[in-house]
Amino acid sequence: MPTIARDFKDALISKMKCLSTSSLYLLKYMAIVLVPLYIIYLFTK
């Protein structure tokens, strides 16, 4: 029984790590897209 729980915990931790890295990539991508748009918006005001 404890081995199953440990495997489940390991799987959960790896999934959380994967989610955090993918969200970081998403944030970077959004920043790459949004920052130039924001700068253009500021200069065209």
Short mmCIF file of the C-alpha atoms (twelve columns), coordinates in Angstrom:
data_MODEL
# 
_entry.id   MODEL 
# 
loop_
_atom_site.group_PDB 
_atom_site.id 
_atom_site.type_symbol 
_atom_site.label_atom_id 
_atom_site.label_alt_id 
_atom_site.label_comp_id 
_atom_site.label_asym_id 
_atom_site.label_seq_id 
_atom_site.Cartn_x 
_atom_site.Cartn_y 
_atom_site.Cartn_z 
_atom_site.pdbx_PDB_model_num 
ATOM 1  C CA . MET A 1  0.000  0.000  0.000   1 
ATOM 2  C CA . PRO A 2  2.702  2.614  0.863   1 
ATOM 3  C CA . THR A 3  4.450  1.922  -2.460  1 
ATOM 4  C CA . ILE A 4  1.284  2.815  -4.397  1 
ATOM 5  C CA . ALA A 5  0.936  6.019  -2.383  1 
ATOM 6  C CA . ARG A 6  4.581  6.902  -3.039  1 
ATOM 7  C CA . ASP A 7  4.209  6.254  -6.773  1 
ATOM 8  C CA . PHE A 8  1.084  8.421  -6.809  1 
ATOM 9  C CA . LYS A 9  2.926  11.214 -5.000  1 
ATOM 10 C CA . ASP A 10 5.849  11.015 -7.437  1 
ATOM 11 C CA . ALA A 11 3.461  11.142 -10.402 1 
ATOM 12 C CA . LEU A 12 1.682  14.123 -8.874  1 
ATOM 13 C CA . ILE A 13 4.965  15.968 -8.273  1 
ATOM 14 C CA . SER A 14 6.170  15.335 -11.828 1 
ATOM 15 C CA . LYS A 15 2.817  16.517 -13.219 1 
ATOM 16 C CA . MET A 16 3.016  19.685 -11.123 1 
ATOM 17 C CA . LYS A 17 6.570  20.333 -12.380 1 
ATOM 18 C CA . CYS A 18 5.399  19.827 -15.965 1 
ATOM 19 C CA . LEU A 19 2.476  22.215 -15.414 1 
ATOM 20 C CA . SER A 20 4.704  24.871 -13.860 1 
ATOM 21 C CA . THR A 21 7.213  24.723 -16.730 1 
ATOM 22 C CA . SER A 22 4.469  24.863 -19.365 1 
ATOM 23 C CA . SER A 23 2.853  27.838 -17.612 1 
ATOM 24 C CA . LEU A 24 6.258  29.571 -17.574 1 
ATOM 25 C CA . TYR A 25 6.591  28.997 -21.321 1 
ATOM 26 C CA . LEU A 26 3.058  30.337 -21.778 1 
ATOM 27 C CA . LEU A 27 3.911  33.455 -19.751 1 
ATOM 28 C CA . LYS A 28 7.082  33.999 -21.803 1 
ATOM 29 C CA . TYR A 29 5.118  33.603 -25.053 1 
ATOM 30 C CA . MET A 30 2.429  36.022 -23.849 1 
ATOM 31 C CA . ALA A 31 5.107  38.533 -22.839 1 
ATOM 32 C CA . ILE A 32 6.797  38.217 -26.254 1 
ATOM 33 C CA . VAL A 33 3.445  38.906 -27.943 1 
ATOM 34 C CA . LEU A 34 2.002  41.509 -25.571 1 
ATOM 35 C CA . VAL A 35 5.023  43.702 -24.826 1 
ATOM 36 C CA . PRO A 36 5.555  44.885 -28.451 1 
ATOM 37 C CA . LEU A 37 1.808  45.461 -28.808 1 
ATOM 38 C CA . TYR A 38 1.834  47.532 -25.614 1 
ATOM 39 C CA . ILE A 39 4.831  49.553 -26.812 1 
ATOM 40 C CA . ILE A 40 3.122  50.196 -30.165 1 
ATOM 41 C CA . TYR A 41 -0.023 51.231 -28.287 1 
ATOM 42 C CA . LEU A 42 1.973  53.659 -26.143 1 
ATOM 43 C CA . PHE A 43 3.697  55.236 -29.148 1 
ATOM 44 C CA . THR A 44 0.502  55.591 -31.185 1 
ATOM 45 C CA . LYS A 45 -1.437 57.320 -28.402 1 
# 
